[in-house]
Amino acid sequence: MPGNPALTEATYYILLSLHRPCHGYGIMQQTEELSGGRVRLAAGTLYGALNSLCDKGWIVLEAADGDSRRKEYRLTDKGREILVREVKRLKELARNGEMILGEEL
């Protein structure tokens, strides 16, 4: 998987949170829950990351049905591909660690 830079933990969990369309506050909640409380995103950090992910074409912003004020973000096909590659990369890291450390784990 050369050429695929590692995602930050925050980016990984944001993308993972968007397996279904979600609004900003929901992304913050899911990220914290999925990471076991390790990743807590402040609003400014989250929206900066969301803007960056939109610029990369990994997610898109959509108006939620019936409410023009509430915005939802959705994972794009490109974003899903990036997320799948990252999961494969993380699995490889874990396999290599288990192979070397074996019983220590």
C-alpha positions in Angstrom: 0.0 0.0 0.0 2.7 2.5 -0.8 1.8 6.1 -1.3 -1.0 6.0 1.3 0.0 8.2 4.2 -1.2 7.1 7.6 -4.3 8.9 8.9 -4.2 10.7 12.2 -6.3 9.0 14.8 -8.8 11.9 14.7 -9.2 11.7 10.9 -9.6 7.9 11.1 -12.4 8.2 13.6 -14.1 11.1 11.8 -14.2 9.0 8.6 -15.3 5.9 10.5 -18.1 8.0 12.1 -19.4 8.9 8.7 -20.2 5.3 7.6 -23.7 6.8 7.7 -24.3 10.5 7.1 -24.0 12.5 10.3 -24.0 16.1 11.6 -21.0 17.7 13.4 -22.1 17.1 17.0 -22.9 13.4 16.2 -19.4 13.0 14.7 -17.9 14.4 17.9 -20.0 11.9 20.0 -19.2 8.9 17.8 -15.5 9.7 17.7 -15.3 9.9 21.4 -17.4 6.7 21.8 -15.5 4.7 19.2 -12.1 5.7 20.6 -13.1 4.8 24.2 -12.8 8.5 25.1 -9.2 8.8 23.8 -10.2 11.2 21.0 -12.2 14.2 22.0 -12.7 16.8 19.3 -13.3 20.4 20.1 -15.7 22.1 17.7 -12.9 24.2 16.1 -10.7 21.2 15.5 -13.6 19.1 14.1 -14.8 21.7 11.7 -11.2 22.4 10.5 -10.8 18.7 9.9 -14.2 18.5 8.1 -13.3 21.4 5.8 -10.0 19.7 5.0 -11.7 16.4 4.3 -14.2 18.1 2.0 -11.3 19.8 0.2 -9.7 16.4 -0.4 -13.0 15.0 -1.7 -13.2 12.3 1.1 -16.5 13.7 2.5 -19.2 16.0 1.2 -21.5 18.4 3.1 -25.2 18.1 2.5 -28.3 19.9 3.9 -30.3 17.5 6.1 -33.8 16.7 4.9 -36.3 19.4 5.8 -33.9 21.6 7.8 -31.7 24.0 5.9 -29.7 24.9 9.0 -28.7 21.4 10.0 -25.9 20.1 7.8 -24.8 16.5 7.5 -21.5 15.1 6.2 -21.3 12.0 4.1 -18.4 9.8 3.2 -17.6 9.8 -0.6 -16.4 6.7 -2.5 -12.9 8.1 -2.4 -13.2 8.6 1.4 -14.4 5.0 1.8 -11.5 3.8 -0.2 -9.1 5.8 2.0 -10.7 4.4 5.1 -10.6 0.7 3.8 -6.9 1.2 3.0 -6.2 2.5 6.5 -8.0 -0.4 8.1 -5.8 -2.8 6.0 -2.7 -0.8 7.0 -3.6 -1.0 10.7 -4.3 -4.7 10.5 -0.8 -5.2 8.9 0.8 -3.2 11.8 -1.1 -5.3 14.3 -0.1 -8.6 12.6 3.5 -7.7 12.5 3.5 -6.6 16.2 1.8 -9.9 17.2 4.3 -11.9 15.1 7.3 -10.2 16.8 6.0 -9.8 20.3 3.9 -13.0 20.4 3.2 -14.1 23.9 4.1 -10.7 25.4 0.7 -9.5 24.3 
